[in-house]
Amino acid sequence: MRLVLRADGDGRIGIGHVTRMLALAEEVRWRGGDVTMAAVRIDEGLLDRARAVGVTVEQGDLDAGSDDDASWLAARARAHEADWVVVDGYRFDHRYQQALAEARLRVVFVDDLGGCERYDADVVLNQNAFATDVMYERRRPGTRLLLGPRYALLRRAFAAAAGHTRRVGARATRVLVTLGGADPEGAAARVLEALALVPGDGLRVKVVSGPSNPRHRRLLDRGTDPRVEVLAAAEDMIPLMTWADLAVTGAGSTVYELCCLGVPTLVVAITRSQIESARALDREGLAVDLGWHGAMVAASAARTIAAVCEDGPRRTDLVRRGRARVDGRGASRVVEALAGT
């Protein structure tokens, strides 16, 4: 199988799009396939990760989602004789899909919002807990839908680590805070304000601020609570996740990684597009919703965090539901679906 990937890696939000494309690339490479990433702008750390997986990266200088971008991507796909073109990003719309379809390419459109005027892709993938067929009624006949966390695009290492035994204690004392590679809105500082109000000398907090976080120095400067350790970056998040009794994260792909590893999780909507996802994760019993980060009140958030820390049965249920919905084989299912389409 030959894939050409186009993820919108521009800006700090784009890191998540590239990360899940690399999870798909890793699965295809493991099966002996070829993967090229067509990137306009990409974080240097992610560029290194792509090359480590064996992905060829070709870069252009175009406006993401523009007609020129679509033409450039189509040319890259033809040059590599791609079986599939996979597109992931908020700036790729119906016109972009239509341009690729007119170029006679088979297209996978990775979507979080269901907000396109129409869907002209061959396959639409939405890994979120709230994804439903109704979101994609405006699709062309024959478009296949891959919906829900069973298709969550996680690295192969998560499936390998998913089976480890996790003991849920009476009280959670080890808290991991991970709010994306860049934390563009500064949500980590608000979470730390809330955690400072959570009682308990035995509480330990590790905060991963991410390699692209411009506020990392400020997080270090405010780290006066001896219970808090701020980490500049993590090459591999799995050991940190398995260390944690509880996690606080955004309502994006990371929450599915935590579900897979059986880590009880509280989610913060760090972008407007995550608000519905956070609510759906709470409704499904996969995480506890702390709400929109901009409206977070430290005292209220602290009460919620403390209550979850003290509630062993609730955390046990979060672990059970999360593992039942996310087994780490989402990328494998997607590749198998494409092979059979």
CORRAVEN-V491858 format. One record per pair of residues at least 6 apart in sequence whose ideal C-beta (glycine too) atoms are under 7 Angstrom apart, sorted by the first residue. I is the first residue (numbers start at 0). GAP is how many residues later the second one is. D is the distance in Angstrom with one decimal. If there is no record, write none. Layout:
<<I | GAP | D> <I | GAP | D>>
//
This chain:
<<0 | 27 | 5.8> <0 | 32 | 3.9> <0 | 82 | 5.3> <0 | 337 | 7.0> <0 | 338 | 6.5> <1 | 31 | 6.4> <1 | 32 | 4.7> <1 | 78 | 6.0> <1 | 79 | 6.0> <1 | 80 | 5.0> <1 | 81 | 5.0> <2 | 25 | 5.6> <2 | 30 | 6.7> <2 | 32 | 4.9> <2 | 79 | 6.3> <2 | 80 | 6.9> <2 | 81 | 5.3> <2 | 83 | 5.9> <3 | 32 | 4.9> <3 | 34 | 5.9> <3 | 72 | 5.6> <3 | 73 | 4.6> <3 | 76 | 5.7> <3 | 78 | 4.3> <3 | 81 | 5.1> <4 | 16 | 4.7> <4 | 20 | 6.3> <4 | 30 | 6.5> <4 | 32 | 4.7> <4 | 33 | 6.9> <4 | 81 | 4.9> <5 | 32 | 4.9> <5 | 67 | 5.1> <5 | 79 | 6.8> <5 | 81 | 4.9> <6 | 7 | 7.0> <6 | 10 | 4.2> <6 | 11 | 4.5> <6 | 14 | 4.4> <6 | 81 | 4.6> <6 | 82 | 5.8> <7 | 6 | 4.9> <7 | 9 | 5.4> <7 | 56 | 4.8> <7 | 81 | 2.6> <7 | 82 | 6.6> <7 | 83 | 5.4> <7 | 84 | 6.8> <8 | 6 | 7.0> <8 | 8 | 6.6> <8 | 9 | 4.5> <8 | 30 | 5.7> <8 | 32 | 5.6> <8 | 33 | 4.1> <8 | 34 | 6.4> <8 | 37 | 6.7> <9 | 30 | 6.3> <9 | 31 | 4.4> <9 | 54 | 5.6> <11 | 170 | 3.4> <11 | 172 | 4.2> <11 | 200 | 5.8> <12 | 171 | 6.3> <12 | 258 | 6.4> <13 | 75 | 6.6> <14 | 28 | 5.8> <14 | 31 | 6.6> <14 | 165 | 6.8> <14 | 166 | 4.1> <14 | 167 | 6.2> <14 | 197 | 6.6> <15 | 164 | 6.7> <15 | 236 | 5.2> <15 | 237 | 5.7> <16 | 71 | 4.5> <16 | 72 | 5.0> <17 | 24 | 6.2> <17 | 28 | 4.9> <18 | 27 | 7.0> <18 | 234 | 6.5> <19 | 68 | 6.7> <19 | 133 | 3.9> <19 | 233 | 5.4> <20 | 16 | 6.9> <20 | 65 | 6.6> <20 | 67 | 5.5> <21 | 27 | 5.9> <21 | 28 | 5.9> <21 | 31 | 6.1> <22 | 130 | 4.3> <22 | 131 | 5.5> <22 | 132 | 4.9> <22 | 308 | 5.2> <23 | 62 | 6.6> <23 | 129 | 5.3> <23 | 307 | 5.2> <23 | 310 | 6.4> <24 | 10 | 4.3> <24 | 28 | 5.5> <24 | 30 | 5.0> <25 | 27 | 5.0> <25 | 129 | 5.8> <25 | 130 | 5.8> <26 | 129 | 6.5> <26 | 304 | 4.0> <26 | 305 | 5.7> <26 | 308 | 5.2> <27 | 7 | 5.3> <27 | 307 | 6.0> <28 | 6 | 6.0> <28 | 24 | 5.8> <28 | 25 | 4.8> <29 | 126 | 6.4> <30 | 304 | 6.6> <34 | 20 | 4.8> <35 | 19 | 7.0> <35 | 20 | 4.6> <35 | 22 | 6.2> <35 | 40 | 6.7> <35 | 44 | 5.2> <36 | 13 | 5.6> <36 | 18 | 5.2> <36 | 20 | 4.9> <37 | 20 | 5.5> <37 | 22 | 7.0> <37 | 35 | 5.4> <37 | 38 | 4.7> <38 | 18 | 5.8> <38 | 20 | 5.1> <39 | 19 | 6.9> <39 | 20 | 5.6> <39 | 21 | 6.9> <39 | 22 | 5.3> <39 | 24 | 5.6> <39 | 29 | 6.9> <42 | 169 | 5.9> <44 | 166 | 5.1> <46 | 10 | 6.2> <49 | 7 | 5.3> <50 | 6 | 6.6> <57 | 18 | 6.1> <59 | 12 | 5.3> <61 | 6 | 5.2> <61 | 7 | 4.5> <61 | 10 | 5.8> <62 | 6 | 6.3> <63 | 25 | 6.4> <63 | 27 | 4.6> <64 | 26 | 3.7> <64 | 27 | 5.0> <64 | 28 | 6.3> <64 | 31 | 5.5> <66 | 32 | 6.7> <69 | 26 | 5.2> <69 | 29 | 3.8> <69 | 30 | 6.1> <72 | 12 | 6.6> <72 | 27 | 6.9> <73 | 26 | 6.1> <73 | 29 | 4.0> <73 | 31 | 6.2> <76 | 8 | 4.9> <76 | 28 | 5.3> <82 | 23 | 6.7> <83 | 22 | 5.2> <83 | 24 | 5.7> <83 | 254 | 5.6> <84 | 15 | 6.0> <84 | 20 | 5.0> <84 | 21 | 6.9> <84 | 22 | 5.2> <85 | 22 | 4.4> <85 | 24 | 6.6> <86 | 20 | 6.5> <86 | 22 | 5.4> <86 | 23 | 6.7> <87 | 22 | 3.8> <92 | 23 | 5.8> <93 | 22 | 4.7> <93 | 23 | 4.4> <93 | 24 | 4.8> <93 | 26 | 6.6> <96 | 10 | 6.2> <96 | 12 | 5.8> <96 | 22 | 6.7> <96 | 23 | 4.3> <96 | 24 | 5.2> <97 | 22 | 4.9> <99 | 7 | 4.9> <100 | 6 | 6.4> <100 | 19 | 4.8> <105 | 16 | 5.0> <106 | 14 | 4.3> <106 | 15 | 5.5> <107 | 13 | 6.4> <107 | 14 | 7.0> <107 | 15 | 4.5> <107 | 17 | 6.0> <107 | 230 | 6.9> <108 | 10 | 6.5> <108 | 12 | 3.7> <108 | 15 | 5.2> <109 | 15 | 4.9> <110 | 13 | 5.7> <110 | 14 | 7.0> <110 | 15 | 5.0> <111 | 14 | 6.4> <111 | 16 | 6.0> <111 | 161 | 6.2> <112 | 160 | 5.9> <113 | 21 | 3.2> <113 | 22 | 6.4> <116 | 21 | 6.9> <117 | 20 | 4.8> <118 | 17 | 5.7> <118 | 19 | 6.3> <118 | 20 | 4.0> <118 | 21 | 6.9> <118 | 24 | 5.9> <119 | 20 | 5.4> <120 | 22 | 6.2> <121 | 21 | 6.5> <121 | 22 | 6.8> <121 | 219 | 6.9> <122 | 21 | 4.8> <122 | 23 | 6.3> <122 | 215 | 7.0> <122 | 218 | 6.6> <123 | 12 | 5.7> <123 | 15 | 6.7> <123 | 19 | 6.0> <123 | 21 | 5.4> <124 | 21 | 4.5> <124 | 26 | 5.9> <124 | 209 | 6.4> <125 | 21 | 5.3> <126 | 21 | 6.9> <126 | 22 | 6.1> <126 | 24 | 5.0> <126 | 25 | 4.4> <126 | 26 | 6.3> <126 | 129 | 6.9> <126 | 203 | 6.5> <127 | 149 | 5.3> <127 | 152 | 6.9> <128 | 19 | 6.8> <128 | 20 | 5.8> <128 | 148 | 6.9> <128 | 151 | 4.5> <128 | 152 | 5.3> <128 | 155 | 4.9> <128 | 157 | 6.0> <129 | 146 | 5.7> <129 | 147 | 6.2> <129 | 150 | 3.5> <130 | 16 | 4.1> <130 | 17 | 5.5> <131 | 15 | 6.8> <132 | 12 | 6.2> <135 | 9 | 5.8> <143 | 197 | 6.1> <145 | 188 | 6.2> <145 | 191 | 5.9> <148 | 107 | 5.6> <148 | 176 | 4.6> <148 | 177 | 4.9> <149 | 175 | 7.0> <149 | 180 | 6.2> <149 | 183 | 6.5> <150 | 179 | 4.6> <150 | 182 | 5.7> <150 | 183 | 5.7> <151 | 104 | 4.0> <151 | 174 | 5.5> <151 | 178 | 4.0> <152 | 177 | 5.6> <152 | 178 | 5.1> <152 | 181 | 6.9> <153 | 102 | 6.4> <153 | 103 | 5.7> <153 | 106 | 6.1> <153 | 174 | 5.3> <153 | 176 | 5.9> <153 | 177 | 6.5> <156 | 81 | 5.9> <157 | 99 | 5.8> <157 | 102 | 4.8> <157 | 103 | 6.8> <157 | 170 | 4.0> <158 | 168 | 6.7> <158 | 169 | 3.1> <158 | 170 | 5.4> <160 | 77 | 5.4> <160 | 81 | 6.9> <160 | 100 | 6.0> <161 | 98 | 5.1> <161 | 99 | 6.4> <161 | 165 | 6.0> <161 | 166 | 4.7> <163 | 78 | 6.7> <165 | 96 | 4.3> <165 | 153 | 6.3> <167 | 144 | 5.8> <167 | 147 | 5.2> <167 | 148 | 4.7> <167 | 151 | 6.1> <168 | 76 | 6.6> <168 | 143 | 6.6> <169 | 142 | 4.9> <170 | 138 | 6.0> <170 | 139 | 5.9> <171 | 73 | 3.7> <171 | 74 | 4.1> <171 | 92 | 7.0> <171 | 137 | 4.3> <171 | 143 | 6.4> <172 | 27 | 6.9> <172 | 29 | 4.8> <172 | 30 | 5.6> <172 | 31 | 6.3> <172 | 72 | 6.0> <173 | 30 | 5.2> <173 | 69 | 6.0> <173 | 70 | 5.2> <173 | 71 | 4.6> <174 | 20 | 6.7> <174 | 28 | 6.7> <174 | 30 | 4.7> <174 | 69 | 6.5> <174 | 71 | 5.0> <174 | 73 | 6.7> <175 | 30 | 5.4> <175 | 64 | 5.7> <175 | 65 | 6.5> <175 | 68 | 3.8> <175 | 71 | 4.5> <176 | 11 | 6.1> <176 | 14 | 5.4> <176 | 28 | 6.4> <176 | 30 | 4.4> <176 | 71 | 4.8> <177 | 30 | 4.5> <177 | 59 | 7.0> <177 | 69 | 6.8> <177 | 71 | 5.1> <177 | 76 | 6.0> <178 | 8 | 5.0> <178 | 9 | 5.0> <178 | 70 | 6.3> <178 | 71 | 5.3> <178 | 89 | 6.8> <178 | 91 | 5.9> <179 | 30 | 6.1> <179 | 70 | 5.4> <179 | 72 | 6.8> <179 | 90 | 6.5> <180 | 29 | 4.1> <180 | 30 | 6.2> <180 | 31 | 5.1> <181 | 28 | 5.4> <181 | 30 | 3.9> <181 | 31 | 5.2> <182 | 26 | 6.5> <182 | 27 | 6.1> <182 | 30 | 5.1> <182 | 32 | 6.7> <184 | 85 | 5.5> <184 | 108 | 5.9> <185 | 29 | 5.5> <186 | 81 | 5.5> <186 | 83 | 4.8> <186 | 106 | 4.0> <187 | 19 | 5.9> <187 | 21 | 6.2> <187 | 31 | 6.2> <188 | 26 | 7.0> <188 | 30 | 6.7> <188 | 33 | 6.9> <189 | 103 | 5.8> <189 | 106 | 4.9> <190 | 57 | 5.4> <190 | 77 | 6.6> <191 | 15 | 6.8> <191 | 30 | 6.9> <191 | 36 | 6.6> <192 | 105 | 4.2> <193 | 104 | 4.6> <193 | 107 | 3.7> <193 | 108 | 4.5> <193 | 111 | 6.2> <194 | 10 | 5.6> <194 | 110 | 6.6> <195 | 29 | 5.5> <196 | 101 | 6.0> <196 | 102 | 6.1> <196 | 105 | 3.7> <197 | 104 | 5.2> <197 | 107 | 5.4> <197 | 108 | 4.8> <197 | 111 | 6.9> <198 | 107 | 6.8> <202 | 24 | 5.1> <203 | 23 | 5.7> <204 | 22 | 5.6> <204 | 23 | 4.6> <204 | 24 | 6.9> <205 | 23 | 5.1> <205 | 25 | 6.1> <205 | 34 | 6.3> <206 | 12 | 6.5> <206 | 21 | 6.5> <206 | 23 | 4.8> <206 | 24 | 6.6> <207 | 23 | 5.0> <207 | 26 | 5.3> <207 | 32 | 6.7> <208 | 7 | 4.5> <208 | 10 | 5.3> <208 | 21 | 6.1> <208 | 22 | 6.9> <208 | 23 | 6.6> <209 | 23 | 6.5> <210 | 22 | 4.4> <215 | 16 | 6.2> <218 | 11 | 5.0> <219 | 10 | 5.3> <222 | 7 | 5.2> <233 | 6 | 5.8> <240 | 6 | 6.9> <240 | 16 | 6.7> <240 | 17 | 6.0> <240 | 20 | 5.0> <240 | 22 | 5.4> <241 | 19 | 6.1> <243 | 19 | 5.4> <245 | 18 | 5.3> <245 | 62 | 6.6> <245 | 63 | 6.3> <246 | 11 | 5.1> <246 | 16 | 5.0> <246 | 18 | 4.7> <247 | 18 | 4.9> <247 | 20 | 6.6> <248 | 6 | 5.6> <248 | 9 | 6.4> <248 | 16 | 6.1> <248 | 18 | 6.1> <249 | 17 | 6.7> <249 | 18 | 6.0> <249 | 20 | 4.3> <249 | 24 | 6.1> <250 | 16 | 4.5> <250 | 18 | 5.4> <250 | 23 | 3.9> <250 | 26 | 4.1> <250 | 27 | 3.9> <250 | 30 | 6.1> <251 | 22 | 6.3> <254 | 10 | 5.8> <254 | 12 | 5.6> <254 | 26 | 6.3> <254 | 32 | 5.7> <255 | 70 | 5.0> <257 | 7 | 4.7> <258 | 27 | 5.7> <258 | 63 | 3.2> <258 | 64 | 6.8> <258 | 66 | 6.4> <258 | 67 | 4.1> <259 | 66 | 4.5> <259 | 67 | 6.6> <259 | 68 | 4.6> <261 | 57 | 4.5> <261 | 60 | 6.4> <261 | 61 | 5.2> <263 | 44 | 6.8> <263 | 51 | 4.0> <263 | 54 | 4.2> <263 | 55 | 6.0> <264 | 22 | 4.4> <264 | 53 | 6.8> <265 | 21 | 6.4> <265 | 22 | 4.6> <265 | 24 | 5.3> <265 | 39 | 6.4> <265 | 42 | 6.4> <266 | 11 | 4.7> <266 | 14 | 5.6> <266 | 20 | 4.5> <266 | 22 | 5.8> <266 | 23 | 6.5> <267 | 22 | 4.9> <267 | 25 | 5.0> <268 | 6 | 4.4> <268 | 9 | 4.5> <268 | 22 | 6.6> <268 | 23 | 4.8> <268 | 24 | 6.3> <269 | 23 | 5.3> <274 | 17 | 5.8> <277 | 11 | 4.6> <278 | 10 | 5.8> <280 | 6 | 4.1> <280 | 8 | 6.7> <281 | 6 | 6.1> <281 | 7 | 3.8> <284 | 32 | 6.3> <284 | 33 | 6.8> <284 | 36 | 4.4> <285 | 35 | 5.6> <285 | 36 | 5.3> <285 | 39 | 6.3> <286 | 31 | 6.9> <287 | 16 | 6.7> <287 | 20 | 5.8> <289 | 6 | 6.5> <289 | 11 | 5.5> <289 | 14 | 6.3> <307 | 6 | 6.3> <307 | 7 | 6.5>>
//
